[in-house]
Amino acid sequence: MPRQAGPERGEGMKVSIIVPVYYGRKYIKEIIGMAERNSAQIDGAAELVFVNDSPEEPIDDICISSRIGIVVVNNPKNCGIHYSRIRGLEHSHGEYILMLDQDDRINDRYLLSQLAGIGDADMIVANGCEESVQGKRILYRYGLMQWTVKHHIFYMVLGSRILSPGQCLMHRGSIPAEWFETVIKSNGADDYLLWIYMLQKKKKIRINREMLYVHRYTGENASGRKEQMNDSLIEVLETARKKHALGYPSYHYIRNSAEGKQTVFRKITGGIVKIGNEINRKPFRSN
């Protein structure tokens, strides 16, 4: 059973922030602080839903706040990030959903800005940066680069245009049922499957140029491990193909990329992507 703490939960909840935790006790206080500061700026309550995917390391004792509601869900065993996100959604109450990784960071005005911009859209995608030992790089240096998140064709040719779900505030009712039906077991690309389903169903997406999000490569996230990401990507492609969410040419084109197979067309598009990334993701310099 999930444990609840903090203000009473229930109807009228504005935002649920869902965070799978895997040996991540050291990140929890930072996440709670970010959520508290964001919640203080918006109309309507926000809640944190932690899903502990490493049950041998309890987190209940540090998931405490007097300023924001916290729900702790303990998986019976290590079940993976997709399963954990689904379970977090099942125990959440918010009208809007934000799914964070345990080592993500968000600006203190993240929710305020995203809620102000989403309007009647199903999802809004913020700008931000990725952070590693090499420094910080902007996700979308130019508006044209960020514009690609709205269009299905770019996901088929260039891969996922959204680095992480943490960039996205989603309306709860806009998350396709298909994403809940087949759990991706290899961690890393379940969000790519979510974007494929949303775009197939022509969900309305808006972009937010404000720098609100930081994706950290700490060595503890699947996005930094190429082999694992490729395994997860192939599993996603198989699932999307079976659900008729991915056309035959797109399926083979992306799968060949994951398996390192080259064609003349792939070499050309790969070169374009490489040049585009170099132009777009220059080192970040704050003013």
N, C-alpha and C positions, 0 to 999 in steps of 0.2 A: 504494500500500500504506500502511496506517496505521502510524504510528510509536508505539512504546510506551516509557514511561519510568517510573522509580520501582519500587516493589515488584512482584514477579512477579504476573501476572494469571492467572485461571483459575477452577476450580471453587471454591465456597465464598464467592464474592463476594456481599456483602450488598446494597449499593446502588450503582447507576451514576447519576452526575449528567451529563446530556447537555446541552451548551451549543453551539448554532450561533454562529459568530463571523463578523461581516461588518464589516470594517475596525474591529475591536474590540481591538486589541493593548492599549490603555490600560486595559481592564477585566480582563485575564487574571490579573495578580498578585493582585488583590482576590478574584477567584473562587477561585483556588488557596488563598488564605489561609482563606476561608470553608469550603472543602471539607476542608482539613486539620483545622481546629478541630472541625468536626462529626464527622469520622471518628474523632477521638481519643476521643469520648465513647460510641461504640456498640460492641456486640459484633459482630464480623465486619468485614471490610474494605470500604472504599468506594473507588470509582474515579471519575476525571473523564474524560469523553470530549468533547474539543473537535472540532467539525466546522468547518473553515475554508471559508467560502463566498465568500471573497475571495482566491483563491489567488495573486494578484499581490502580496499583502502576507503574507509567510510569518510563522508564529507558532511554529514548532517550537523556535526558539532560546530562547523565554521560557517554554515549557510544561515547567517543570522543578520537581521536588519529590522530596525524599528521604523524605517522610512519607506520600505517597499515590500510587497508581498513576495515570498519565496516558496516555491514548491520543489521538493527534492524527490526524484523518482529513482529508485535503485533497480537496475537490471539484475536478473538472477545470475547472470554470467556475462562475460564479454560478448556482446552481440553486434558490434560495429556501429558506425556513425549514422548510416541511413536508418537502421532500426531505432536508434536512440532518438533521432530527430522525429520520427513518426510517433514514438512513445511520448516524447515531450509535447507534441501537438495534441495528443489525446488527453493530456492532463492540463492543458492550457485553456485560458478563457478569453483571450484578447480578440478584439475585432481585427487587429493587424498583427502580423507575425514578423519577427526578426530572428533569424537563425545565425548564431555566432559560433565560431570555433573557440575553444577555451583560451587560446593565446591571441585572439583578435583584440584590437583596440578600436573604440569609436570616440569621436569628438563629443564634447559635453552638450552640443546642440544638435546631435545626430537626429534624435526623434523629432525635435521641433522642426528642423528643416525638412526632413522627409515627409512628415505629416502635412506640412504646409504645401508641399509640391505635388503630392500624389493625386489630389482631386478625385476624378471619377475613374482613374486608371486602376488596373489590377495590381501593378507593381511599379515601384520607382527604384532606379539604380543610381547610387551615389558614386562620385569620384573619390579617389583616395590614393594610397600608395602601397607598395610592397616593400618590406624591410627585411634585409638579411645582413650578413657580416660584411657584404660589399657596400652597404649603404641603403638608401631609399630611392625607389624609382616610382614616378607618377604612373598611375594606371592608364589614364587617358590624357595625354598632354594637349591634344586638340579635340575640339567638339566632334569632328567627323569620326574619330576613332571611337568615341563613346556612343555615337549615333548607331553604330553597327550592332549594339546590344538589342535593338528593337526589331531586327530583321532576320528571319529564318535562314536565308541563303548564306549569311556570313558564318553561322554556326556549322553549316555543312561543309564549307570550303576552308574556313580558317580555324575551326574548333570553337570551343566555348569562348564567348566574348565577355563573360563575367568571371572574374577570378575566383570569387567566393560568395556564398549566400549572404555574408555579412554586409555586402554592399547594398542589399535589397530589403526594402520594406514591402511586404506582400499583404494584400487583403486575404483574410482567412478563407473566404469562400471561393477565391480564385485558384487555390492549389488543386490541380487536377486529381481526381480519384485514382487514376491509373498509377500515380506516383506512390500511393499507399499499398498498392496491390502486390507488387513484386519488390522485395527488399534486395538491394545490391549488397552482396556480401563482401566484396573487395572494396576497402575504403578508398575514397578519393574522388569519384566522378558521379556520385548520386545526384549532385546538384545539376550536372550537365543533362541528366535524364529529366529533371524537373523543368529545365528551360526548354528542352525539346517538346515536352508535352504542352507547356504553356504556349509556345509559339505555334504548334500544330493547331491548337484550339483558338488561335488568333486573340490571345489575351492582350489587353492594352498596356503598353509599357511606356513609362516616362523616364527621362533622365534628369539627374540633379548634378550640375557641374561643381557644386561645392565639395571641397576636400573634407570628407567626414570619416573616412575609414582607413585603418592600417591593417594589412595582412602581414603577420610576422612569420618568417621562416625560422623556427626555433629548433628544427631537427626532430620535433615531436608531431609534425603534421604530415599527412599523406601526400599533400601537394608538392612537397620537396623531394619525393622519391619516385623517380621516373618509371622504374619497372613496375612498382605497385600501381601507379597511376595508369599505366598502359593496360594492366590486367583489369583494373576497374573499368576503364574506358571500353574494352572489348565486351565486358559483361553488360554494360549500359547499352551498347550497340545491339547486342543480341536481344535484350529485353525490348528495346524500342522497335526493333524489326518485327518481333512477334506480336507487338501491340499495334502494328501498322502505323507507327508514328514516324517511321523513317523509310524513305524510298530506297529502292534497290541500288541505284547509282551512288547515293549518299552513303549508304551503309558500307559498300565496298571501298569507296574513296577514303572514308575516315578509318576503316579497319586496316587498310593497307598502310596508312600513315602510322597507326599504333604498332604495326608489325614491322615497320621500317622498310616496306617495299616501295620502290621508286618507279615512277613513270615519267615521261617527258613533261606531261602536264603538272604532275606533282612537283617536279623539280622547279618548274617556272613559278608556280604558286607559292612553293616553299621559299623561294628567293624573295618574292614580293613580301611575304609575311615577315621574313627576317629583316628586310630593309625597313618595313613599316614599324616593327618593334624597336629598332635602333633609333628611328626618328622620334617615335612616341615616348619611349621610356628612357629618357635621359635622366642622369642623376638629379634627385630632388634637392632643391635649395630653398629653404624657407626664408621669407623676407625679414 
